[in-house]
Amino acid sequence: MAPNLDSRTDAELTPSEHSRQQPGFEIVNDVYDLVGLLTSRLITFKYGDHERFEEFANWYASANIKRIEFSRRLEGLNGNAVQAAKLAEELTQFIEISVDPWLCKFEEVRGNDG
């Protein structure tokens, strides 16, 4: 655990509506969960039961680079809930805009093959 965990609530840290009374340490913890979610989706994509990974390999490489970047930034937060809230918004946006649509597209291709 980070020694300087922030105990302020989300309402004190950011105007975000997602968790108005969430303590700062929970915001930091949620970002760890988001990075884990992204990692899990990429692992499932890479090692899933399919034969057409090569067609999507460039996308995977780009997404994995972003995952590594998010992981490094998360490790550098040192419990800063304000920065964690910003990182959570950026990470959520990346997953919703860049990852989920590609995974849906990939699943459609897989579904059409079988």
C-alpha positions as CSV (number, residue, x, y, z in Angstrom):
1,M,0.0,0.0,0.0
2,A,1.1,3.5,-0.7
3,P,2.1,5.4,2.5
4,N,0.4,8.6,1.6
5,L,-3.1,7.4,0.8
6,D,-5.6,10.1,0.3
7,S,-8.7,10.0,2.5
8,R,-10.7,12.8,0.8
9,T,-13.9,11.8,-1.0
10,D,-14.4,11.8,-4.7
11,A,-16.6,14.9,-4.4
12,E,-13.6,16.8,-2.9
13,L,-11.2,15.6,-5.6
14,T,-13.0,15.8,-8.9
15,P,-16.4,16.9,-10.3
16,S,-17.0,13.4,-11.6
17,E,-20.4,12.0,-10.9
18,H,-19.5,8.3,-10.8
19,S,-18.8,8.0,-7.1
20,R,-19.4,11.2,-5.2
21,Q,-18.7,9.8,-1.7
22,Q,-15.9,7.4,-2.6
23,P,-12.8,7.8,-0.4
24,G,-9.5,8.6,-2.2
25,F,-7.9,5.2,-1.5
26,E,-10.9,3.5,-3.2
27,I,-10.4,5.6,-6.3
28,V,-6.8,4.5,-6.5
29,N,-7.9,0.9,-5.9
30,D,-10.4,1.2,-8.7
31,V,-7.7,2.3,-11.1
32,Y,-5.8,-0.9,-10.3
33,D,-9.0,-2.8,-11.1
34,L,-9.3,-1.0,-14.5
35,V,-5.7,-1.8,-15.4
36,G,-6.4,-5.4,-14.4
37,L,-9.5,-5.4,-16.6
38,L,-7.6,-4.0,-19.6
39,T,-4.8,-6.6,-19.0
40,S,-7.4,-9.4,-18.8
41,R,-9.1,-8.4,-22.0
42,L,-5.8,-8.2,-23.9
43,I,-4.7,-11.6,-22.6
44,T,-8.0,-13.1,-23.6
45,F,-7.7,-11.5,-27.0
46,K,-4.1,-12.7,-27.5
47,Y,-4.4,-16.3,-26.1
48,G,-8.1,-16.9,-26.9
49,D,-9.3,-19.8,-29.0
50,H,-8.9,-18.4,-32.4
51,E,-6.6,-18.6,-35.5
52,R,-6.7,-15.1,-36.9
53,F,-4.8,-13.1,-34.2
54,E,-2.2,-12.1,-36.9
55,E,-4.8,-9.9,-38.6
56,F,-5.3,-7.9,-35.4
57,A,-1.7,-8.1,-34.1
58,N,-0.9,-4.4,-34.8
59,W,-4.0,-3.3,-32.9
60,Y,-3.0,-5.6,-30.0
61,A,0.6,-4.2,-30.0
62,S,-0.7,-0.6,-29.8
63,A,-3.2,-1.5,-27.1
64,N,-0.6,-3.3,-25.1
65,I,1.8,-0.3,-25.3
66,K,-1.0,1.8,-23.8
67,R,-1.6,-0.8,-21.1
68,I,2.1,-0.7,-20.2
69,E,1.9,3.2,-20.1
70,F,-1.2,3.1,-17.9
71,S,0.5,0.6,-15.6
72,R,3.6,2.7,-15.2
73,R,1.6,5.9,-14.6
74,L,-0.5,4.0,-12.0
75,E,2.7,2.9,-10.1
76,G,3.9,6.4,-10.1
77,L,0.8,7.8,-8.4
78,N,2.0,7.0,-4.9
79,G,-1.6,7.0,-3.6
80,N,-2.6,10.4,-5.2
81,A,-6.3,10.1,-5.6
82,V,-6.6,13.3,-7.6
83,Q,-4.3,11.9,-10.3
84,A,-5.9,8.5,-9.9
85,A,-9.3,9.9,-10.7
86,K,-7.9,11.6,-13.9
87,L,-6.2,8.3,-14.9
88,A,-9.4,6.4,-14.3
89,E,-11.3,8.7,-16.6
90,E,-8.6,8.4,-19.3
91,L,-8.4,4.6,-18.9
92,T,-12.1,4.1,-19.0
93,Q,-12.3,6.2,-22.2
94,F,-9.5,4.2,-23.8
95,I,-11.3,0.9,-23.0
96,E,-14.6,2.2,-24.2
97,I,-13.3,3.8,-27.4
98,S,-10.3,1.7,-28.4
99,V,-10.5,-1.7,-26.8
100,D,-14.2,-2.7,-26.6
101,P,-15.0,-1.9,-30.3
102,W,-12.0,-3.9,-31.5
103,L,-12.9,-6.8,-29.4
104,C,-16.4,-6.7,-30.7
105,K,-15.1,-6.5,-34.2
106,F,-12.8,-9.4,-33.5
107,E,-15.7,-11.5,-32.1
108,E,-17.8,-10.7,-35.2
109,V,-15.0,-12.0,-37.4
110,R,-14.6,-15.1,-35.2
111,G,-18.4,-15.7,-35.3
112,N,-18.4,-15.5,-39.1
113,D,-15.7,-18.1,-39.3
114,G,-17.4,-20.7,-37.2
